[in-house]
Amino acid sequence: MILLHGCAGSTTIADGTDANKAGKGGGRGRRSFDGGGPVPVTVAKVSQKDVPIEVAVVGNVEAFSTITAIPQVGGQLTEVLFKEGDIVKKGQKLFQIDPRPLEATLAQSKAALERDKALLGQAEANLARDIASEKYARQEAERYGKLFDQGIVSKEQGDQYRTNADTLAQSVLADKAAIDSTRATIASDEATIENAQVQLGFTSITSPIDGKTGNLAVKQGNVVAANTTNLITITQLEPTYVTFAVPETNLADIKRYMAEGKLPVMATTQDGEAVKETGVLTFVDNNVDMTTGTIKLKGTFPNSDHKLWPGQYVNVVLQLTTRPNALVVPNQAVQNGQDGNFVYVVDDSRKVAARPVKLGPRVGQDLVINQGLEEGETVVTEGQLRLAPGATVAIRDANNPGGGGGDSGGRGRGRGRRGDGQGRGQGQGKTS
C-alpha cells in the first residue's frame, strides 16, 4: 500500500503539472490561435462622403517682391528713420543723405537761368533797335537812289546809304540768331535745374513697397556711393507666393480644372504650430523640368497675419476637385495579395470573406474604393494576419484593443483559469 500510495502520489504530481500546463496553455491557445474559436478583430463601416481630389507635395514660401534700397546720389548718410526688422509702408521715408551740395548746385543753376533770361531780353531789345535802324536806312537808301537818278547827289552817296541799310539788315539777322541761342541756353538751364531737383529728391530715400526690413548694411554717419552701396533689403509679405512642383502626370488634370475656375491651395507649416493657410493657384510654368519630370507651380496667399515666411518649407495640398458620394474605408483595411488589393468583409453571422477592390486616391487616413464595396458594409481594420476566408471573428472595441476580445477572449481566459486551478489542486493533494 505504501508503494501504491507513492505511485499514486507520483501520478498526481505528473497529472497536476500536465493539467496546469494544459489549463494555461490550452486556454490561451484556444483564445489566440486554435482554428475552432473566433478571431478577435477590429472593424469599421464603409462610409460615403464627398472626397477632395488633391495633390500633396512639399513647397517653399517665396516673397511676392524683394527690393534692395541703393542710393542714387552719393553723400553722407545723415538720418536713418527706422529700426532693423520694422514693417514699413510704401512711401515711408527711410534714409536722408546730406542735401546741401545738391542744394547749392540747384541754386547755381537757377541763377544761371535768370542770367540767360536777362540776356534774352537784351537780345530781343537789340533786335527791335536794329530792325528800326534797318528800316530807316533802307528808306534813306531808296531816297538817295532817286536823287542820284535825278543827278542831285553823287553815286558815292547813294552807295553809302545802301551799304548802311544792308549792314543793319545783317545786324537784325545776328540779333535773331542771338535770341535763338539765348533761348536754347535757357532751355538747357531749365533742364539742369530739373535734374538738380531730381538729384536733390534722391537724397531722401523712401520705401517703394509695403514690407519688412532686413539687416541694415550701412549705419548713420557713413558716406555712401551712388548706385553702389546696398542700404537695406525690404521683403513684401502681403501677399506672398508658395512655390512647389508636381509630377507632370498631373498637368492635364490641373489645366482641365483650372479652366473651370480657380484651384485652392493649402499650405501647412512644418513647425510645431502647424499653421494652415489657404490661397489660390496663380502660376503654371511654361515648361516641364526634364531632369525631374515635374512642373513648377505657384500659389498666391493673402498672408495677412504673416504666418508664412519667405524661404520657409511648407506642406502643400493642391485641391483639384471634389468627388461626391465616394466610398471610403480606413487605410489599414486594405490588404495586398497575389491577385491584387482586397479587404475582409464581415457578414451578419460574423464570418469573413475576402473581397477584391479597386482603389481610388488616398485622402488623409482613408482610401477611396472605386469598386468592390457598398456603403454600410463592415470591413476588418486590424487582425487580418490571423484570418482566412470563412473564419469567424469576435469584434473588439477599437478604442480598447487590449481589453479583451469579446466572447471568445472571455472563454479562452476561463479555460486557462480552470486548467490552472486543476493543476494546482492536484499538486497540493500530493504534498499533503
ZISULVEN-V70840 format. One record per residue. N is the residue number from 1. PHI is phi as a letter, one per 20 degrees, with the letter a starting at -180 (NA if undefined). PSI is psi in radians with two decimals (999 if undefined). Layout:
BEGIN
N_PHI_PSI / N_PHI_PSI
END
This chain:
BEGIN
1_NA_-0.67 / 2_f_-0.79 / 3_f_-0.74 / 4_f_-0.70 / 5_f_-0.70 / 6_f_-0.74 / 7_f_-0.70 / 8_f_-0.74 / 9_f_-0.72 / 10_f_-0.73 / 11_f_-0.68 / 12_f_-0.74 / 13_f_-0.79 / 14_f_-0.77 / 15_f_-0.70 / 16_f_-0.71 / 17_f_-0.78 / 18_f_-0.73 / 19_f_-0.67 / 20_f_-0.82 / 21_f_-0.71 / 22_f_-0.69 / 23_f_-0.86 / 24_f_-0.89 / 25_f_-0.72 / 26_f_-0.74 / 27_f_-0.80 / 28_f_-0.62 / 29_f_-0.77 / 30_f_-0.59 / 31_f_-0.55 / 32_d_-0.81 / 33_c_-0.18 / 34_f_2.58 / 35_f_-0.25 / 36_e_-0.40 / 37_e_2.78 / 38_f_2.57 / 39_e_2.17 / 40_f_2.28 / 41_b_2.85 / 42_d_2.43 / 43_c_2.94 / 44_b_2.76 / 45_e_2.54 / 46_f_2.10 / 47_d_2.86 / 48_c_2.25 / 49_a_2.93 / 50_f_2.21 / 51_d_2.18 / 52_f_2.35 / 53_e_2.03 / 54_c_2.81 / 55_c_2.10 / 56_d_2.20 / 57_b_3.14 / 58_d_2.32 / 59_c_-3.04 / 60_c_2.67 / 61_f_2.38 / 62_c_2.32 / 63_f_2.46 / 64_f_-0.69 / 65_b_2.60 / 66_c_2.17 / 67_d_2.34 / 68_d_2.15 / 69_e_2.04 / 70_c_2.21 / 71_f_2.48 / 72_e_-0.09 / 73_c_2.69 / 74_e_2.84 / 75_q_-3.08 / 76_e_2.36 / 77_e_1.81 / 78_e_-0.42 / 79_b_2.44 / 80_c_1.96 / 81_d_0.46 / 82_b_3.01 / 83_d_2.61 / 84_g_2.32 / 85_n_-0.02 / 86_f_2.64 / 87_e_2.16 / 88_d_2.73 / 89_d_2.75 / 90_f_2.28 / 91_n_-0.12 / 92_f_2.34 / 93_f_2.28 / 94_d_-0.78 / 95_c_2.72 / 96_c_2.16 / 97_e_2.53 / 98_g_2.02 / 99_e_-0.10 / 100_f_-0.74 / 101_f_-0.69 / 102_f_-0.53 / 103_f_-0.68 / 104_f_-0.71 / 105_f_-0.70 / 106_f_-0.75 / 107_f_-0.68 / 108_f_-0.73 / 109_f_-0.67 / 110_f_-0.67 / 111_f_-0.73 / 112_f_-0.64 / 113_f_-0.77 / 114_f_-0.69 / 115_f_-0.80 / 116_f_-0.51 / 117_f_-0.66 / 118_f_-0.72 / 119_f_-0.61 / 120_f_-0.72 / 121_f_-0.73 / 122_f_-0.73 / 123_f_-0.64 / 124_f_-0.67 / 125_f_-0.76 / 126_g_-0.68 / 127_f_-0.76 / 128_f_-0.75 / 129_f_-0.82 / 130_f_-0.58 / 131_f_-0.75 / 132_f_-0.77 / 133_f_-0.69 / 134_f_-0.63 / 135_f_-0.76 / 136_f_-0.75 / 137_f_-0.62 / 138_f_-0.70 / 139_f_-0.75 / 140_f_-0.70 / 141_f_-0.67 / 142_f_-0.69 / 143_f_-0.78 / 144_f_-0.46 / 145_f_-0.68 / 146_f_-0.70 / 147_f_-0.63 / 148_f_-0.70 / 149_f_-0.51 / 150_e_-0.11 / 151_n_0.29 / 152_e_-0.70 / 153_d_2.89 / 154_e_2.87 / 155_f_-0.57 / 156_f_-0.71 / 157_f_-0.69 / 158_f_-0.70 / 159_f_-0.62 / 160_f_-0.74 / 161_f_-0.64 / 162_f_-0.69 / 163_f_-0.71 / 164_f_-0.68 / 165_f_-0.71 / 166_f_-0.64 / 167_f_-0.75 / 168_f_-0.56 / 169_f_-0.68 / 170_f_-0.59 / 171_f_-0.65 / 172_f_-0.77 / 173_f_-0.68 / 174_f_-0.70 / 175_f_-0.71 / 176_f_-0.71 / 177_f_-0.69 / 178_f_-0.68 / 179_f_-0.79 / 180_f_-0.72 / 181_f_-0.74 / 182_f_-0.69 / 183_f_-0.69 / 184_f_-0.69 / 185_f_-0.67 / 186_f_-0.72 / 187_f_-0.69 / 188_f_-0.71 / 189_f_-0.72 / 190_f_-0.70 / 191_f_-0.68 / 192_f_-0.70 / 193_f_-0.76 / 194_f_-0.73 / 195_f_-0.72 / 196_f_-0.65 / 197_f_-0.69 / 198_f_-0.80 / 199_f_-0.66 / 200_f_-0.63 / 201_f_-0.50 / 202_f_-0.27 / 203_f_-0.33 / 204_d_2.00 / 205_d_2.15 / 206_d_2.86 / 207_f_2.24 / 208_e_-0.21 / 209_b_2.89 / 210_e_2.29 / 211_a_-2.98 / 212_d_2.32 / 213_f_2.67 / 214_d_-2.49 / 215_f_2.34 / 216_e_2.00 / 217_e_-0.53 / 218_c_2.26 / 219_e_2.82 / 220_f_2.40 / 221_o_-0.31 / 222_f_2.77 / 223_e_2.26 / 224_d_2.67 / 225_d_2.55 / 226_f_2.32 / 227_l_0.42 / 228_c_-0.84 / 229_e_2.23 / 230_e_2.05 / 231_e_-0.90 / 232_b_2.67 / 233_d_2.28 / 234_d_2.25 / 235_d_2.21 / 236_f_2.21 / 237_d_-0.37 / 238_c_2.02 / 239_f_-3.04 / 240_b_2.79 / 241_e_2.63 / 242_c_2.04 / 243_e_2.35 / 244_b_2.91 / 245_c_2.44 / 246_c_2.72 / 247_g_2.57 / 248_f_-0.33 / 249_f_-0.35 / 250_e_-0.09 / 251_f_-0.76 / 252_f_-0.77 / 253_f_-0.71 / 254_f_-0.79 / 255_f_-0.68 / 256_f_-0.80 / 257_f_-0.47 / 258_f_-0.56 / 259_f_-0.38 / 260_e_-0.29 / 261_q_3.12 / 262_f_2.43 / 263_e_2.21 / 264_f_2.55 / 265_c_2.24 / 266_d_2.33 / 267_c_2.24 / 268_d_2.22 / 269_f_2.70 / 270_e_0.17 / 271_e_-3.01 / 272_f_-0.47 / 273_f_-0.51 / 274_l_0.99 / 275_f_2.37 / 276_d_2.21 / 277_c_2.66 / 278_c_2.32 / 279_c_-2.84 / 280_c_2.65 / 281_f_2.16 / 282_c_-0.13 / 283_b_2.31 / 284_c_2.18 / 285_f_2.76 / 286_e_0.10 / 287_b_2.74 / 288_e_2.36 / 289_f_1.98 / 290_f_-0.43 / 291_f_-0.51 / 292_d_-0.25 / 293_m_0.49 / 294_c_2.88 / 295_c_2.46 / 296_e_2.33 / 297_c_2.79 / 298_c_2.38 / 299_d_2.48 / 300_d_2.24 / 301_c_2.41 / 302_f_-0.73 / 303_l_0.71 / 304_f_-0.47 / 305_e_0.11 / 306_l_0.59 / 307_f_-0.53 / 308_e_2.30 / 309_d_2.34 / 310_g_2.32 / 311_n_-0.18 / 312_f_2.46 / 313_e_2.41 / 314_c_2.72 / 315_e_2.15 / 316_d_2.37 / 317_c_2.03 / 318_e_2.02 / 319_e_2.03 / 320_e_-0.84 / 321_a_-3.10 / 322_c_2.20 / 323_e_1.97 / 324_f_2.57 / 325_l_0.79 / 326_e_2.54 / 327_e_2.28 / 328_c_2.59 / 329_c_2.78 / 330_f_2.60 / 331_g_-0.72 / 332_f_-0.17 / 333_f_-0.43 / 334_e_2.22 / 335_d_2.78 / 336_d_2.04 / 337_d_-3.02 / 338_f_-0.53 / 339_e_0.16 / 340_o_-2.81 / 341_e_2.51 / 342_b_2.90 / 343_c_2.72 / 344_e_2.13 / 345_d_2.31 / 346_e_2.21 / 347_e_-3.04 / 348_f_-0.46 / 349_e_0.20 / 350_m_0.57 / 351_d_2.60 / 352_d_2.65 / 353_c_2.45 / 354_e_2.16 / 355_d_2.04 / 356_f_2.50 / 357_c_2.72 / 358_d_2.24 / 359_e_2.57 / 360_d_-2.69 / 361_f_2.76 / 362_e_2.33 / 363_c_1.73 / 364_m_-2.10 / 365_e_0.16 / 366_d_2.78 / 367_c_2.40 / 368_e_2.31 / 369_d_1.99 / 370_f_-0.56 / 371_b_2.47 / 372_p_-0.33 / 373_c_2.85 / 374_c_2.74 / 375_f_2.41 / 376_n_-0.27 / 377_f_2.72 / 378_d_2.25 / 379_c_2.66 / 380_e_2.29 / 381_d_-0.38 / 382_b_2.51 / 383_n_0.24 / 384_f_-0.47 / 385_f_-0.40 / 386_d_0.19 / 387_d_2.71 / 388_b_2.67 / 389_g_2.30 / 390_n_-0.11 / 391_f_2.63 / 392_e_2.44 / 393_c_2.74 / 394_d_2.11 / 395_e_2.20 / 396_d_2.85 / 397_f_2.18 / 398_f_-0.43 / 399_e_-0.21 / 400_b_1.12 / 401_f_-0.37 / 402_e_0.09 / 403_e_0.27 / 404_p_2.60 / 405_d_0.65 / 406_m_-2.56 / 407_f_-0.75 / 408_f_-0.70 / 409_f_-0.69 / 410_f_-0.74 / 411_f_-0.68 / 412_f_-0.79 / 413_f_-0.62 / 414_f_-0.75 / 415_f_-0.70 / 416_f_-0.75 / 417_f_-0.69 / 418_f_-0.77 / 419_f_-0.72 / 420_f_-0.70 / 421_f_-0.70 / 422_f_-0.75 / 423_f_-0.82 / 424_f_-0.62 / 425_f_-0.72 / 426_f_-0.65 / 427_f_-0.73 / 428_f_-0.63 / 429_f_-0.69 / 430_f_-0.75 / 431_f_-0.74 / 432_f_999
END
